[in-house]
Amino acid sequence: MSTHPALKPGQPVGAALRDVAAAVVAEAQAILGDGNGDPTKTVHGIRRTFKRWRALLRMLAPFVDESGHQLRIDARELARKLGGARDAQATIDAFRDAAAERSDHSVPFSSRSIATIEGRLEAQRTSHETEFWNPQIRQEMSDYLAAAAAQVAQWDLNEVTFSDLADMLAKTYRRARGSIPKSWDETEAEDLHELRRRVVEHRYQMELIEPAWPRLGKIWVDEAQRLRTRLGKFQDLAVLTEKTGPHQTLAPWRSKLVPLIAQRQAEHAQAARKMAARMFAEPPKAFRRRIEALWDAQAEEAET
C-alpha cells in the first residue's frame, strides 16, 4: 500500500492537497540530492517530477496567491533549461524506435551503420549532459525547490472543496479535448506536441482522484499515460528528423532515415488518434458531473 499523501473521499481536500504538493517537492529534492545518480536518469526524473508539479500548480491556481503562478512559470523555465539534455536522449530512443525491425519492413542499415549512428548520438548526449546538467543549473534547482517548499507550507487551502477541484479538472479536460487535431492526416508535430502537453496535465491531475474509484481511476491514468507515450514518441521522431538536416549529426543517413521516421510517426499518430477519441469522447460537463458523482458516492460510503 502506498504511503504517499493522497486525496481521500470523506476527508478534507485542502489539507491533503497541501501534503501532496509538499511530497512532490520533496521527491524532486531527493532526486536532485542523489549525487551518485546517473545523469540521464536524474534529468529524466527531475523533468517527470516537474511535469507533475506544474500540473498540480495549474490546478491549484485559483486557490493560491500570485506566488503560485510564479512558481509554475519558474518551474517551466527550469525544465526548459534541461530540454537540450532530454532531446539528446530522445534522439537515441527515436532512432531505436524507427530502426527497430518489424514484420512490415526490414531495417535498411547494416550492424556497422547502426553502431556508428548510435555512437554519434551517445557522444552528443554525453556532451549535452555536461553542458546542461552542470553545477549552476543544479544550484538553481535546489534554490527553487527550497523556496517552493517554504511557500507550500504557507498555503491556506482549508476552504477548497472537491467541487472546486472538479471545476479545474474539467477545465484541463476541456483544453486537452480542444487540442485534438481536426485532421490527423494533416496535423503538424507542433500540434501533437501541444496535445501531449495537455494530456500530461490531465494524466497527473487525474492521478490525484484515483481514490474516487481506484480500479477505474488507475485504468484511466494508465490509458492517459499510453496516449502520452505515443505522442511523446511522435515528438521524439520529429527531433530525430532535425538531426538528418544538412551538416547535422545524421545527415549522411538522411535518405534512409526520413522514410522510416515518417512511417513510424504515422503509426504512432494512428494509435494516438484512437486513444484520444476514446479518452475524450465525453463532453466536459458530463465528465465533470461523473467525477464529482463518483467522489460523492465514495465519500458517503466512507461515512457509513
N, C-alpha and C positions, 0 to 999 in steps of 0.2 A: 504494500500500500504506500502511495506517495505521501511524503511528509511536507511537500511544498505547500505554501499558503494557497488557498483556493476559495472561490465564492461557493457558498453552500445555501441551498434553498432553506428559508426559515430563519436564517441568521443575518445580522446586519451586513449590508452590502458595502458601505463606506469603509469600515474598518478592514474588511477583507481586501478591498481594492488597494488600500494603503500598504497592507502587508505584502500583497502580490508585487506592487511596484518596488518595494524595498528589496524583495527577493530577487527580482530581475537585475537590479543594480548590483546587488551582492554577487550574483552569478557572473556578471561581466567583470567585476573586480577580481574574482577568483581566477578567471581565465587569464586576465591581464597579469595577475601576480605570479603565475606559474612561469618562473624564469627559465625553467628547463624544458618548456613545451616546444614542440615542433612549430616553426614559424607559420607554415602553411595551415596547420590545424588551428593555431592560435588566431590567425587572421580570420579564418572561416568561422570559428566560434564567436569571436567578437562581433563580426558582421551579422551573424544569425541572432545573437542576443540583442543587438542594437535594433534590428528589424522588429523584434518582439516589443522592445521598449518603445519604439516610435509608434507602433500600432496602439499600444496602451495609452501613450500620451495623447494621441489624436482622439481616442475615445473619451478621455478624461478632460479634454479641452474646455468644455463649458463649466467644469466644476473646480478648476484650479485657476490661480491668478495668472497674470501675464508671464510670470517666470516659467510656467509650464509650457507655454508656447515657445519661449526662448530655448528651453531645454530640448524641444523637438527640433528646432532649427539648428542648434549647435550639434546635436547628435547626427543630423543629416550631413552636415559639413564634415564631421569627423569620419563618418562612413565613406564619404566620397574620397577622402584622402587615402583610404585603403583600396580604392577602386582599381588602381594600377596593379597592385599585388594580386587582387582577386581575378582580374582579367587575364593575367598571365597563367594562372592555374586553369581558368575557364577554357583557354585555347587548347590546353593539353587534353582536358576532358572532352572537348568538342571534336578534336581530331580523332580520338579513340572511338567516339560515337560515330563519326562519319565513316571512318575506315574499318569499322567492325564488319566482319564477313557475315552476310545474311543470305537467306535462301533465294532472294530475288536478285542478287548480284554478287559478283566476286570482287575482291579488292584489287585495284589496278596498281598496287605498289609491291615492290619486292621487299623481302625482310630487311634488306640493307637500307632501302629508302625509308622505311618506317622507322628504323633505328636512328637514321640521320635526322629525320624530321623531329622525332621526339627528343633527340639530343639537343637540337637547336631550341626547341620550346622550353625544355628543362633549364637550359642555360639562361634563357630570358627570364624565366620565373625566378631563378635564384638572384639574378641581377635586380629584378623589380622588388623582391622582398627586402634586399639590402637597402634599396633606395627608399621604399615607402614604409617599411616596418623598422623604424630607427628610434633611438632614444628620445628624440624630440616628440614624435607622434605618441610614443608610449607615455611620456610625461603629460602630454595634452589630454590623453585618455584618462589617466589617473586623476588629474585635476578635475576634469569634467565629472567623473563618477563620484568623487568626493563631494563636489558641490551638489550633484543630483541627490545623493543620499541624505544630505542635510536638508534639502528642500522637501523631499518626500516626507521626512519626519515631521515637518510643519504643516503638511496638508490637512485641512479640515474637510473631510468627506462624509461626516456623520449624517448629513441630510440627503445623501444620494440614495435613491431607491432603484430597484431593478427596472421599474418603468422608465426611469431616466436612461439607464443603460440600454434598454431596448430601443429607445429612440436613436441612440448613437450607432448601435449595431445595424439597425435598418438603414441608417444613412450610409454607412460603409458598404452594405449590401447593394444599395441603390447605385453608388458610384461604380462598384465593380460590374454590376449588370449593365450599366450605361457604357462601360468601356469595351464591351464585347463588339467586335467588328461586324458591320452590316454585311460585308462580303469578305469571307475568309480567304477567297482565292486572290483578292486584290489587296489584301492588307499588307502594311509595311512592318518591318521589325520594330520600329518605334511604337507603333500601335499596340503590338503584343507586349512590348515592354511595359507600357502603361497599364494594360490589363493585368500583367503579372504583379505590378506594384499593388494594385487594388486587391488582388487575390491574396497576397501576402498579408495585408492588413486584415482582411476578412478572416483568414485562417487563424491568425493569432488572437483575434478578438473572440472568435467562436470557441477557441480553446478554453477561454475563461468560464464559459457557461456549460461545459460538458456535464457538470453535476445535475443539470436540469433533466437530463435523460442520458445517463452515461454511455450506454451502448450506441444509441443513435448519435449522440454528440461525437463520440470517437470516430464513427463511420464518416460523419460529415467533415470532421477535421482531416481525417486521412484522405478523403476524396479531394479536399481543397489542396492538400499537400501534393497529391499526384498531379493535379492541374498545374500547380505552381512549378513542379519539376519539369513537366512538358514545356511550359512556356519558358522556363529558365534554359533548357537545352536549346530551344529555338534561338534564344538570345545569345547563348554561348557560340552557336554556329555562326551567327552574324558577326561576332567578334573575330572568329576564325577567318571569315571571309576577308576581313580587313587586312589580315596578315598575308594574304595572297596578292595584294596590290603591288604595283611597281616599286622596286627597291625594298620591299618588305621581306620579312624572315622566310616566308613560304612562297615567294614569287616564282621560284623555279618549278614548283609543282602546281601552279595555278590551273592549268588546263585539265588536270586530273582531279584536283580537289573541288573546284567550283561545282561541277555536276553532282558529285557525291553530297556536298553540303546542301545543294538545292533539293535533292531527293529526300535527304533526311529531314530537312526543315519542313517539307511538305507532309511527311509522315507525322511529325510532332504536331503540326498545325491541325491536321485532320483529327488526331486523337484529342487535342485540346478543345477543338470545336464541339465535339460530342460531350466531353466532360462539362464544359461551360454551359451548354444547353440544358443539361440535367440539373446542375447545381443552382442555376439562376432562373429556372423555369417559373418559379413563384413570383408574383408581383410583390414589391417591397412591403406594402401594407399588410398583405397576407402573411408574409414572412415575419413581420413584427408581431402580429397577433398570435402566431403559432408559438414563437419562442417565449412570449410572456405567459401564454396559457400553460405551456409545459412547466415553466418556472413556478407559477402559482400552484399548479397541481402538486408538484414536488414539495412546495412549502407547506401546503395543507397536510400532506402525508407525514411530513416531519413533525408536525404539531400533534399528531394523534398517537 
